[in-house]
Amino acid sequence: MQCHYCDHPADIAVERGGVKVGLCTTHFRERLDELQEDGWLDELQGELETDRFD
């Protein structure tokens, strides 16, 4: 599978509702950065109950 944004091989693939999208590492990180800037990841973290053990 190819990255959705470029011709590189996809390193990560996600499927939802029968649609599968692949991303290379670079584009995956760029999308995560965008979600962080939008505050989406903070909202998600607040909704999840997680315990961290260091």
PyMOL commands that set and color helices and strands:
alter all, ss='L'
color gray80, all
select helices_A, chain A and resi 25-37+40-47
alter helices_A, ss='H'
color red, helices_A
select strands_A, chain A and resi 12-16+19-23
alter strands_A, ss='S'
color yellow, strands_A
deselect
rebuild
show_as cartoon
